[in-house]
């Protein structure tokens, strides 16, 4: 199948969507807070506290062994102070954005696998962003958010194209070594990152997110906001060695590593630091999926 046929197939599928899920009101409010440099912790608290599900998830997360604090967090304000403003806002944004979608929880690309990959990626990307040269001007909060949302195309695929989604899920269960991109190309004629970037554009999300969603599998991408897309690729490939995610390779491109002034050994070391919290992250994912 050539690129023109792939594009046509993709457009035909997109045209089947009668009503695109809109960006939830909660997500809009959180994005507004994110764009306002004067936003306070209380402002964030005032928005989130109207959503009991997200509030309970954040409280459970703040009281988990992930933070290992002796004090029990009983208020949302205290939880935000512990988790951190950016981390809370971005996690709440991810939770709010995905909640209106109905996607099977099981399988290699089910909702549990999506959140598992998303949370690991977000944490690893935020850590890696803190290690790259300051001249790249990468923001830890944005790195976390792009990691959280970069595979959102799978969520839209599961919600709008259930039959196709189930075919992909079944194919990967029967032959995990085939790889998601290969299965998508064979069965669908388009890829989750195309669907995801289209949704991010429709929702008007920051360009860093749109670019990362579209280009996180493209090691040759050097355009606008390439740092985030390239960092997502590095994180995906590092995590794939632990059987997390959908990367088609474990190789860390030398050009990208050089740009970040990181070595493959350093990336492995930072990834291992994240994996040391695997039990806690897995418990957090179970908490998210159970709601």
C-alpha positions as CSV (number, residue, x, y, z in Angstrom):
1,X,0.0,0.0,0.0
2,X,1.5,3.3,-1.1
3,X,1.3,6.6,0.9
4,X,-1.5,8.0,-1.3
5,X,-3.6,4.9,-0.7
6,X,-2.8,5.1,3.1
7,X,-3.9,8.8,3.2
8,X,-7.1,8.0,1.2
9,X,-8.0,5.1,3.6
10,X,-7.3,7.3,6.6
11,X,-9.5,10.1,5.3
12,X,-12.3,7.7,4.5
13,X,-12.2,6.3,8.1
14,X,-12.2,9.8,9.6
15,X,-15.2,10.7,7.5
16,X,-17.1,7.9,9.2
17,X,-17.0,9.7,12.5
18,X,-20.4,11.3,12.8
19,X,-19.7,13.2,16.1
20,X,-16.1,13.7,17.3
21,X,-15.8,13.6,21.1
22,X,-15.4,17.2,22.2
23,X,-12.6,18.3,24.6
24,X,-14.2,17.9,28.1
25,X,-15.0,21.1,29.9
26,X,-12.7,20.1,32.7
27,X,-9.8,19.7,30.2
28,X,-10.6,23.2,28.8
29,X,-10.5,24.7,32.2
30,X,-7.2,23.0,33.0
31,X,-5.6,24.1,29.7
32,X,-6.7,27.6,30.5
33,X,-4.9,27.4,33.9
34,X,-1.8,26.0,32.2
35,X,-1.6,28.9,29.9
36,X,-2.0,31.5,32.7
37,X,1.4,32.2,34.5
38,X,-0.6,33.7,37.4
39,X,-2.4,30.5,38.2
40,X,-2.2,29.5,41.8
41,X,-2.5,26.1,43.6
42,X,-5.8,27.3,44.9
43,X,-7.0,28.0,41.4
44,X,-6.1,24.5,40.4
45,X,-7.8,23.1,43.5
46,X,-11.0,25.1,42.7
47,X,-11.2,23.5,39.3
48,X,-10.4,19.9,40.2
49,X,-12.5,19.7,43.3
50,X,-15.7,19.8,41.3
51,X,-14.8,16.4,39.8
52,X,-15.1,13.8,42.6
53,X,-13.5,11.0,40.5
54,X,-10.3,12.8,39.6
55,X,-10.1,14.2,43.2
56,X,-10.3,10.7,44.7
57,X,-7.7,9.4,42.2
58,X,-5.3,12.3,43.2
59,X,-5.9,11.7,46.9
60,X,-5.2,8.0,46.5
61,X,-2.1,8.7,44.5
62,X,-0.8,11.2,47.1
63,X,-1.3,8.7,49.9
64,X,0.4,5.8,48.0
65,X,3.8,4.5,48.7
66,X,5.0,6.4,45.6
67,X,5.5,9.4,47.9
68,X,6.3,7.6,51.1
69,X,5.0,10.3,53.4
70,X,4.1,9.8,57.0
71,X,1.2,12.3,56.8
72,X,-2.1,11.2,55.4
73,X,-3.4,13.6,52.7
74,X,-7.0,14.3,53.4
75,X,-7.5,17.5,51.3
76,X,-7.0,18.1,47.6
77,X,-4.9,21.2,48.3
78,X,-2.4,19.1,50.4
79,X,-2.4,16.5,47.7
80,X,-1.5,19.1,45.0
81,X,1.3,20.5,47.2
82,X,2.7,17.0,47.6
83,X,2.4,15.8,44.0
84,X,3.4,19.2,42.6
85,X,1.5,21.8,40.6
86,X,2.5,20.8,37.1
87,X,2.3,17.1,37.7
88,X,-1.2,17.4,39.2
89,X,-2.5,19.7,36.4
90,X,-1.1,17.4,33.7
91,X,-2.3,14.2,35.3
92,X,-5.7,15.7,35.8
93,X,-5.7,16.9,32.2
94,X,-4.9,13.4,30.9
95,X,-7.6,11.8,33.1
96,X,-10.2,14.3,32.1
97,X,-9.4,14.0,28.4
98,X,-9.6,10.2,28.2
99,X,-12.7,9.7,30.4
100,X,-15.3,10.3,27.7
101,X,-13.9,7.6,25.6
102,X,-15.2,4.0,25.8
103,X,-12.3,1.6,25.1
104,X,-11.8,-2.1,26.1
105,X,-9.5,-2.3,29.0
106,X,-7.8,-5.6,28.1
107,X,-5.3,-6.5,25.4
108,X,-2.0,-5.1,24.1
109,X,-3.6,-1.8,23.1
110,X,-6.4,-1.8,25.6
111,X,-7.0,1.0,28.1
112,X,-4.9,-0.6,30.8
113,X,-1.9,-0.9,28.4
114,X,-2.5,2.7,27.2
115,X,-2.3,4.1,30.7
116,X,0.6,1.9,31.7
117,X,2.6,3.2,28.7
118,X,1.4,6.7,29.3
119,X,2.4,6.9,33.0
120,X,5.8,5.3,32.4
121,X,6.4,7.5,29.4
122,X,5.4,10.7,31.2
123,X,7.6,10.0,34.2
124,X,10.6,9.0,32.1
125,X,10.2,11.9,29.7
126,X,10.0,14.4,32.6
127,X,13.2,12.9,34.1
128,X,15.1,12.9,30.8
129,X,14.0,16.5,30.1
130,X,15.7,17.5,33.4
131,X,19.0,16.0,32.1
132,X,19.2,17.6,28.7
133,X,21.0,21.0,28.1
134,X,19.1,24.0,29.3
135,X,19.7,25.6,25.8
136,X,17.0,23.2,24.5
137,X,14.5,25.0,26.8
138,X,12.5,21.9,27.5
139,X,9.8,22.2,30.1
140,X,9.4,19.3,32.5
141,X,5.7,19.8,32.7
142,X,5.2,19.7,29.0
143,X,7.5,16.7,28.7
144,X,5.3,14.9,31.2
145,X,2.1,15.9,29.3
146,X,3.4,14.9,25.9
147,X,4.4,11.6,27.4
148,X,1.0,11.2,28.8
149,X,-0.9,11.9,25.6
150,X,1.4,10.9,22.8
151,X,-0.5,7.6,22.1
152,X,-3.9,9.1,22.4
153,X,-4.7,8.0,18.9
154,X,-5.2,4.5,20.3
155,X,-7.9,5.8,22.5
156,X,-9.8,7.4,19.6
157,X,-9.3,4.3,17.5
158,X,-10.8,2.1,20.3
159,X,-13.7,4.5,20.8
160,X,-14.7,5.2,17.2
161,X,-13.5,2.1,15.3
162,X,-14.2,-0.7,17.7
163,X,-14.2,-3.4,15.1
164,X,-10.8,-2.3,13.7
165,X,-9.4,-1.8,17.2
166,X,-10.4,-5.3,18.2
167,X,-8.8,-6.8,15.1
168,X,-5.5,-5.0,16.0
169,X,-5.7,-6.1,19.6
170,X,-6.3,-9.7,18.6
171,X,-3.5,-9.7,16.0
172,X,-1.0,-8.4,18.6
173,X,-2.2,-10.9,21.2
174,X,-1.7,-13.8,18.7
175,X,1.7,-12.5,17.4
176,X,3.3,-9.8,19.7
177,X,6.5,-9.8,17.7
178,X,4.8,-8.4,14.6
179,X,4.6,-4.9,16.1
180,X,1.8,-2.3,16.3
181,X,2.9,-0.3,13.3
182,X,3.1,-3.3,11.0
183,X,-0.3,-4.6,12.2
184,X,-1.9,-1.1,11.7
185,X,-0.5,-0.8,8.2
186,X,-1.7,-4.3,7.2
187,X,-5.2,-4.2,8.8
188,X,-6.1,-0.6,8.8
189,X,-4.1,1.2,6.2
190,X,-3.3,4.1,8.6
191,X,-1.7,4.5,12.0
192,X,-2.8,5.6,15.5
193,X,-0.5,8.6,15.4
194,X,-2.3,10.0,12.4
195,X,-5.7,9.6,14.1
196,X,-4.2,11.1,17.3
197,X,-2.7,14.1,15.8
198,X,-5.9,14.9,14.0
199,X,-7.8,14.8,17.3
200,X,-5.2,17.0,19.0
201,X,-5.5,19.5,16.2
202,X,-9.3,19.5,16.4
203,X,-9.1,20.0,20.2
204,X,-6.7,22.9,19.8
205,X,-4.1,21.4,22.1
206,X,-0.6,22.9,22.3
207,X,1.5,22.4,19.2
208,X,4.1,20.5,21.3
209,X,1.5,17.8,21.9
210,X,0.2,17.7,18.3
211,X,3.8,17.3,16.9
212,X,4.8,14.7,19.5
213,X,1.6,12.6,18.8
214,X,2.3,12.7,15.0
215,X,6.1,12.3,15.0
216,X,7.1,10.2,18.0
217,X,7.8,7.2,15.8
218,X,9.9,9.3,13.3
219,X,13.6,9.3,14.2
220,X,14.3,11.7,11.3
221,X,11.9,14.4,12.4
222,X,13.7,17.8,12.9
223,X,10.9,20.3,12.5
224,X,9.1,22.4,15.1
225,X,9.1,21.1,18.7
226,X,11.3,18.1,17.5
227,X,12.8,18.0,21.0
228,X,9.6,16.6,22.5
229,X,8.9,14.2,19.7
230,X,12.4,12.9,19.7
231,X,12.4,12.6,23.5
232,X,9.2,10.6,23.3
233,X,10.9,8.3,20.8
234,X,13.8,7.8,23.1
235,X,11.5,7.1,26.0
236,X,9.4,4.6,24.0
237,X,12.4,2.7,22.8
238,X,13.9,2.6,26.3
239,X,10.7,1.3,27.8
240,X,10.2,-1.2,25.0
241,X,13.1,-3.2,26.4
242,X,10.9,-3.7,29.4
243,X,8.0,-4.8,27.2
244,X,6.2,-1.5,27.8
245,X,4.7,0.3,24.8
246,X,4.5,-0.1,21.1
247,X,7.9,0.9,19.7
248,X,9.2,-0.9,16.7
249,X,12.8,-0.8,17.9
250,X,15.0,-0.7,21.0
251,X,17.8,1.2,19.2
252,X,18.4,4.7,20.5
253,X,19.4,6.9,17.5
254,X,22.8,8.4,17.9
255,X,21.8,11.7,16.3
256,X,19.1,12.3,18.8
257,X,21.3,11.2,21.8
258,X,24.0,13.6,20.6
259,X,21.5,16.5,20.4
260,X,20.4,15.8,24.0
261,X,24.0,15.2,25.1
262,X,23.0,11.9,26.5
263,X,24.5,8.4,26.1
264,X,22.6,5.2,25.7
265,X,23.9,4.1,29.1
266,X,22.6,7.2,30.7
267,X,19.1,6.7,29.2
268,X,19.2,3.1,30.4
269,X,20.1,4.3,33.9
270,X,17.3,6.8,34.0
271,X,14.9,4.3,32.7
272,X,15.9,1.9,35.5
273,X,15.2,4.6,38.0
274,X,11.6,4.8,36.8
275,X,11.3,1.0,36.7
276,X,12.3,0.9,40.4
277,X,8.8,2.4,41.0
278,X,7.1,-0.1,38.8
279,X,4.9,-1.6,41.6
280,X,3.7,1.9,42.5
281,X,3.1,2.9,38.9
282,X,1.2,-0.3,38.2
283,X,-1.0,0.3,41.3
284,X,-1.7,3.8,40.1
285,X,-2.7,2.5,36.7
286,X,-5.0,0.0,38.2
287,X,-6.6,2.8,40.2
288,X,-7.1,4.8,37.0
289,X,-8.6,2.0,35.0
290,X,-10.9,0.9,37.8
291,X,-12.9,4.1,37.6
